[in-house]
């Protein structure tokens, strides 16, 4: 990975633009390979840990090798999205440390390049990874993760006993293209819900009917709604006709088992950004107070840019010309700030989900604080 001296000669030549393009291509190439290698390594390590966790169940239930392979293939997108920020950090740290160790950054600066020119490939790679991460998490992960969860439950664990049951408050669940569910209290142990609301959607995603029930109980195949009232609505939300009251109501479509509501609680809403946005909008229009779901909506937009932020954080520390002794100290300092970035993110998310601060503030504050804050320290990297 030695820097060709002709790159600098071309960058100082009259045709400087061609030299810069050649340098950018070189840096992007040297940056992407370590990131992809680190991503593949992290995915492999996560899978190895997962295999050891479920090895007893695989052997006990004689899970076929084809189901195991399909299960881990389906987990690749979700694992990629969750590990790519760390892969970006490791890959960028390695490249900048290698360049510094072999005086290649010094050579770039001697050639007359400012740090803003050197980091252009880093910014480009970070934006590219952010876009790819968003597309994968938005369009691929919801489908693959659900299928992987089904294989885990049916083929690997083969659960016959119920999971640990608890009582949950303010549970929302996306039941498909035409139904949204909300319940104030979900008692999973007794398989019943209190203050249960169903929003029925038409083909244009408008609420055509709202069902409000004091209680819903699972009878083994469907939910029985007690003291239920149906409200027919216009596209604008105005009520049509008189409400229809039923002491006990059963709807054939409302047959999602309690386990599906538990998944919504334990695993989050595995749907695309567009569907989740419609989901949140419809619930807000019908007076449902939300915090966790709005945070999840903003998180779908903010999380893909974590790779860019952590890559940007490395520049003031590792793009600075340093002695070999100081390189190690700079690496540790960089890792400390990345650790603080993730700690702040976790704290802010918890506060947002609890409704203590605005969701957009809880999700985007770490990105803006550490990402844009790095601009004030870029001059440090010119030293």
C-alpha positions as CSV (number, residue, x, y, z in Angstrom):
1,X,0.0,0.0,0.0
2,X,2.8,2.4,-0.9
3,X,1.8,5.8,-2.4
4,X,3.1,6.3,-5.9
5,X,5.2,9.4,-6.1
6,X,3.9,10.2,-9.5
7,X,0.5,11.1,-7.9
8,X,2.1,14.0,-6.1
9,X,4.0,15.1,-9.2
10,X,0.7,15.1,-11.2
11,X,-1.1,17.0,-8.4
12,X,1.6,19.8,-8.6
13,X,1.6,19.8,-12.4
14,X,-0.5,22.2,-14.4
15,X,-3.2,19.6,-14.9
16,X,-3.8,19.4,-11.1
17,X,-7.4,18.2,-11.5
18,X,-6.3,14.9,-13.0
19,X,-3.8,14.4,-10.3
20,X,-6.4,15.0,-7.6
21,X,-8.8,12.6,-9.3
22,X,-6.0,10.0,-9.4
23,X,-5.3,10.6,-5.7
24,X,-9.0,10.4,-4.8
25,X,-9.4,7.1,-6.6
26,X,-6.3,5.7,-4.8
27,X,-7.6,6.7,-1.4
28,X,-11.1,5.4,-2.0
29,X,-9.7,2.1,-3.1
30,X,-7.4,1.8,-0.1
31,X,-10.2,2.8,2.2
32,X,-13.1,0.6,0.9
33,X,-11.2,-2.7,1.0
34,X,-10.3,-2.6,4.8
35,X,-13.9,-1.5,5.6
36,X,-15.4,-4.4,3.6
37,X,-12.9,-6.8,5.1
38,X,-13.7,-5.6,8.6
39,X,-17.5,-5.8,7.8
40,X,-17.1,-9.4,6.7
41,X,-15.0,-10.3,9.7
42,X,-17.5,-8.8,12.2
43,X,-20.4,-10.6,10.4
44,X,-18.5,-13.8,10.7
45,X,-17.8,-13.2,14.4
46,X,-21.4,-12.4,15.1
47,X,-22.5,-15.6,13.4
48,X,-20.0,-17.7,15.3
49,X,-21.3,-16.3,18.6
50,X,-24.9,-17.0,17.4
51,X,-24.0,-20.6,16.4
52,X,-22.6,-21.3,19.9
53,X,-25.7,-19.8,21.5
54,X,-28.1,-22.1,19.5
55,X,-25.8,-25.1,19.0
56,X,-27.6,-27.2,21.7
57,X,-31.0,-26.5,20.1
58,X,-29.6,-27.3,16.6
59,X,-28.3,-30.7,17.8
60,X,-31.3,-31.4,20.0
61,X,-33.9,-30.8,17.3
62,X,-31.7,-32.1,14.5
63,X,-32.0,-28.9,12.4
64,X,-31.2,-29.6,8.8
65,X,-28.0,-27.9,7.4
66,X,-30.1,-26.3,4.7
67,X,-32.3,-24.5,7.3
68,X,-29.2,-23.3,9.2
69,X,-27.6,-22.0,6.0
70,X,-30.8,-20.2,4.9
71,X,-31.2,-18.8,8.5
72,X,-27.7,-17.2,8.4
73,X,-28.0,-16.0,4.8
74,X,-31.2,-14.2,5.8
75,X,-29.4,-12.6,8.8
76,X,-26.6,-11.1,6.7
77,X,-28.5,-7.8,5.8
78,X,-29.5,-7.1,9.4
79,X,-26.0,-7.9,10.7
80,X,-24.4,-5.8,8.0
81,X,-26.5,-2.8,9.0
82,X,-25.7,-3.2,12.7
83,X,-22.0,-3.7,12.3
84,X,-21.1,-1.4,9.4
85,X,-20.4,1.6,11.7
86,X,-17.8,-0.4,13.6
87,X,-16.4,-1.8,10.4
88,X,-16.1,1.8,9.1
89,X,-14.3,2.8,12.2
90,X,-11.8,-0.1,12.1
91,X,-11.2,0.3,8.4
92,X,-10.6,4.0,8.5
93,X,-8.5,3.8,11.6
94,X,-6.3,1.1,10.0
95,X,-5.8,3.1,6.7
96,X,-5.0,6.5,8.4
97,X,-2.7,4.8,10.9
98,X,-0.9,2.9,8.1
99,X,-0.5,6.1,6.1
100,X,0.8,8.0,9.1
101,X,3.1,5.2,10.1
102,X,4.6,5.1,6.6
103,X,4.7,8.9,6.3
104,X,2.3,8.9,3.4
105,X,0.1,11.7,5.0
106,X,3.3,13.7,5.4
107,X,4.0,13.2,1.7
108,X,0.6,14.4,0.8
109,X,1.0,17.6,2.9
110,X,4.5,18.2,1.5
111,X,2.9,18.0,-1.9
112,X,0.8,21.0,-1.0
113,X,-2.5,19.2,-0.1
114,X,-4.7,20.6,2.6
115,X,-6.6,18.2,4.9
116,X,-9.9,19.0,3.2
117,X,-8.5,17.5,0.0
118,X,-7.2,14.4,1.7
119,X,-10.5,13.6,3.5
120,X,-12.7,14.0,0.4
121,X,-12.5,10.2,-0.2
122,X,-13.4,9.6,3.4
123,X,-16.5,11.7,3.1
124,X,-17.5,10.1,-0.2
125,X,-17.1,6.6,1.3
126,X,-19.1,7.6,4.4
127,X,-22.0,9.0,2.3
128,X,-22.0,5.9,0.1
129,X,-22.1,3.6,3.1
130,X,-24.9,5.7,4.6
131,X,-27.0,5.4,1.5
132,X,-26.3,1.7,1.1
133,X,-27.1,1.1,4.8
134,X,-30.4,2.9,4.6
135,X,-31.5,1.0,1.5
136,X,-30.6,-2.3,3.0
137,X,-32.3,-1.6,6.3
138,X,-35.3,-0.1,4.7
139,X,-36.0,-2.5,1.8
140,X,-34.3,-5.8,2.7
141,X,-34.0,-6.2,6.4
142,X,-37.8,-6.1,7.2
143,X,-38.3,-9.1,4.9
144,X,-35.2,-11.1,5.7
145,X,-35.4,-10.6,9.5
146,X,-39.0,-11.9,9.7
147,X,-38.1,-15.0,7.7
148,X,-35.0,-15.6,9.8
149,X,-37.1,-15.3,13.0
150,X,-39.6,-17.8,11.6
151,X,-36.8,-20.3,10.9
152,X,-35.3,-19.7,14.3
153,X,-38.7,-20.4,16.1
154,X,-39.9,-23.3,13.9
155,X,-36.7,-25.1,12.9
156,X,-34.0,-24.3,15.4
157,X,-35.7,-23.7,18.7
158,X,-39.0,-25.4,17.9
159,X,-40.6,-23.6,20.8
160,X,-43.5,-25.5,22.4
161,X,-43.7,-23.5,25.6
162,X,-44.7,-19.9,25.9
163,X,-42.1,-17.2,26.4
164,X,-41.8,-15.3,29.7
165,X,-44.9,-13.2,29.9
166,X,-45.1,-9.7,31.2
167,X,-47.5,-6.7,31.1
168,X,-46.7,-4.0,28.5
169,X,-48.1,-0.5,28.2
170,X,-48.8,1.5,25.0
171,X,-48.2,-1.3,22.5
172,X,-48.6,-0.5,18.8
173,X,-48.4,-3.1,16.0
174,X,-48.6,-2.9,12.2
175,X,-50.9,-5.7,11.1
176,X,-50.4,-5.4,7.4
177,X,-51.4,-3.0,4.6
178,X,-54.9,-2.4,6.0
179,X,-54.8,-2.6,9.8
180,X,-53.0,-0.7,12.6
181,X,-53.4,-1.8,16.2
182,X,-52.9,0.0,19.5
183,X,-53.6,-1.1,23.0
184,X,-53.0,0.8,26.2
185,X,-52.2,-2.4,28.2
186,X,-51.1,-5.8,26.8
187,X,-51.1,-8.6,29.3
188,X,-49.2,-11.3,27.5
189,X,-49.6,-13.8,30.3
190,X,-53.4,-13.7,30.2
191,X,-53.4,-13.0,26.5
192,X,-55.7,-10.0,26.8
193,X,-55.5,-6.3,25.9
194,X,-57.3,-3.3,27.4
195,X,-58.4,-0.1,25.6
196,X,-57.8,-1.8,22.2
197,X,-58.0,0.3,19.0
198,X,-58.0,-1.0,15.4
199,X,-57.6,1.5,12.5
200,X,-58.9,0.0,9.2
201,X,-57.2,1.5,6.1
202,X,-58.4,1.7,2.5
203,X,-56.3,1.3,-0.7
204,X,-55.2,5.0,-0.4
205,X,-54.0,4.4,3.2
206,X,-56.8,6.5,4.7
207,X,-58.7,5.4,7.8
208,X,-62.1,4.1,6.6
209,X,-63.1,2.7,10.0
210,X,-62.0,2.8,13.6
211,X,-62.8,0.1,16.1
212,X,-62.5,0.9,19.8
213,X,-62.9,-1.9,22.4
214,X,-62.7,-1.9,26.1
215,X,-61.0,-5.3,26.1
216,X,-59.7,-7.9,23.7
217,X,-59.1,-11.6,24.6
218,X,-57.3,-14.3,22.6
219,X,-59.5,-17.4,22.1
220,X,-56.8,-19.5,20.5
221,X,-57.5,-18.5,16.9
222,X,-58.8,-14.9,17.0
223,X,-59.2,-11.9,19.2
224,X,-62.6,-11.4,20.9
225,X,-63.4,-7.8,21.4
226,X,-65.6,-6.8,24.4
227,X,-67.8,-3.7,24.3
228,X,-66.6,-2.8,20.9
229,X,-67.7,0.3,18.9
230,X,-67.2,0.8,15.1
231,X,-66.9,4.3,13.7
232,X,-67.1,4.6,9.9
233,X,-65.0,7.6,8.7
234,X,-64.7,9.7,5.5
235,X,-61.3,10.3,3.9
236,X,-61.1,13.6,5.8
237,X,-61.7,11.9,9.1
238,X,-65.3,12.9,9.6
239,X,-67.7,10.3,11.0
240,X,-70.2,8.6,8.7
241,X,-73.5,7.6,10.2
242,X,-74.0,6.4,13.7
243,X,-71.4,4.3,15.7
244,X,-72.2,0.5,15.8
245,X,-71.9,-1.0,19.2
246,X,-71.4,-4.8,19.9
247,X,-71.1,-6.4,23.3
248,X,-68.8,-9.1,21.8
249,X,-67.3,-8.6,18.3
250,X,-65.1,-11.0,16.3
251,X,-63.3,-10.0,13.1
252,X,-61.8,-12.8,11.0
253,X,-58.9,-10.6,9.9
254,X,-57.9,-9.8,13.5
255,X,-56.1,-13.1,14.0
256,X,-52.5,-12.1,14.8
257,X,-51.4,-14.3,17.8
258,X,-50.1,-12.7,21.0
259,X,-46.6,-13.7,19.9
260,X,-46.7,-11.2,17.1
261,X,-47.4,-8.4,19.5
262,X,-44.5,-9.6,21.6
263,X,-42.2,-9.4,18.6
264,X,-43.4,-5.9,18.0
265,X,-42.3,-5.1,21.6
266,X,-39.1,-7.0,21.7
267,X,-37.8,-6.6,18.2
268,X,-39.1,-3.2,17.2
269,X,-41.3,-2.5,14.1
270,X,-39.6,-4.3,11.2
271,X,-41.2,-2.3,8.4
272,X,-39.9,0.2,5.9
273,X,-39.6,3.9,6.6
274,X,-42.6,4.7,4.4
275,X,-44.9,2.2,6.1
276,X,-43.7,3.2,9.6
277,X,-44.3,6.9,8.7
278,X,-47.9,6.1,7.6
279,X,-48.3,4.0,10.7
280,X,-47.2,6.9,13.0
281,X,-49.3,9.4,11.1
282,X,-52.5,7.4,11.3
283,X,-52.1,6.8,15.0
284,X,-51.4,10.4,15.7
285,X,-54.4,11.5,13.7
286,X,-56.5,9.3,15.9
287,X,-55.3,10.7,19.2
288,X,-52.8,8.0,20.1
289,X,-49.8,9.4,22.0
290,X,-46.5,8.1,20.6
291,X,-42.9,8.4,21.7
292,X,-41.1,5.1,21.0
293,X,-42.5,4.8,17.4
294,X,-41.5,8.4,16.5
295,X,-38.0,7.8,17.9
296,X,-37.9,4.6,15.8
297,X,-39.0,6.6,12.7
298,X,-36.2,9.2,13.2
299,X,-33.7,6.4,14.0
300,X,-34.3,4.9,10.6
301,X,-33.0,8.1,9.1
302,X,-30.2,8.8,11.5
303,X,-28.6,5.5,12.1
304,X,-27.2,4.9,8.5
305,X,-25.0,8.0,9.0
306,X,-23.2,6.6,12.0
307,X,-20.6,5.3,9.6
308,X,-19.9,8.7,8.3
309,X,-19.8,10.2,11.8
310,X,-17.3,7.7,13.2
311,X,-15.1,8.0,10.0
312,X,-15.1,11.8,10.4
313,X,-14.2,11.5,14.0
314,X,-10.9,9.8,13.2
315,X,-9.6,12.6,11.0
316,X,-8.5,15.2,13.7
317,X,-6.6,12.4,15.5
318,X,-5.3,10.1,12.8
319,X,-4.8,12.5,9.9
320,X,-2.4,14.6,12.0
321,X,1.3,14.1,11.3
322,X,2.6,12.3,14.4
323,X,5.5,10.4,15.7
324,X,5.0,6.6,15.9
325,X,4.6,6.9,19.7
326,X,1.9,9.5,19.3
327,X,0.0,7.4,16.8
328,X,-1.0,4.9,19.4
329,X,-2.1,7.7,21.8
330,X,-4.2,9.3,19.0
331,X,-5.8,5.9,18.2
332,X,-6.9,5.5,21.9
333,X,-8.2,9.1,22.0
334,X,-10.2,8.5,18.8
335,X,-11.7,5.3,20.2
336,X,-12.6,7.2,23.4
337,X,-14.5,9.8,21.5
338,X,-16.3,7.1,19.4
339,X,-17.2,5.4,22.7
340,X,-18.6,8.7,24.0
341,X,-20.6,9.1,20.8
342,X,-22.3,5.7,21.3
343,X,-22.9,6.3,25.0
344,X,-24.5,9.6,24.3
345,X,-26.6,8.0,21.5
346,X,-27.9,5.3,23.9
347,X,-28.8,7.9,26.6
348,X,-30.5,10.2,24.2
349,X,-32.5,7.3,22.7
350,X,-33.7,6.3,26.2
351,X,-34.8,9.8,27.0
352,X,-36.6,10.1,23.7
353,X,-38.5,6.8,24.1
354,X,-39.5,7.9,27.6
355,X,-40.9,11.1,26.2
356,X,-38.5,13.3,28.2
357,X,-37.2,15.1,25.1
358,X,-38.3,15.5,21.5
359,X,-37.7,12.4,19.3
360,X,-35.8,14.4,16.7
361,X,-33.5,15.8,19.3
362,X,-32.9,12.4,21.0
363,X,-31.9,10.8,17.7
364,X,-30.0,13.5,15.8
365,X,-28.1,15.2,18.6
366,X,-25.1,12.8,18.7
367,X,-24.8,12.9,14.9
368,X,-24.7,16.7,14.8
369,X,-22.7,17.2,17.9
370,X,-19.9,14.8,17.0
371,X,-20.2,15.1,13.2
372,X,-20.3,18.8,12.7
373,X,-18.2,19.4,15.9
374,X,-15.3,17.7,14.0
375,X,-15.2,20.6,11.6
376,X,-13.8,22.9,14.4
377,X,-10.9,20.5,14.9
378,X,-9.9,19.9,11.2
379,X,-7.1,22.4,11.5
380,X,-5.5,20.1,14.0
381,X,-5.1,17.5,11.2
382,X,-3.1,20.0,9.0
383,X,-0.3,20.0,11.6
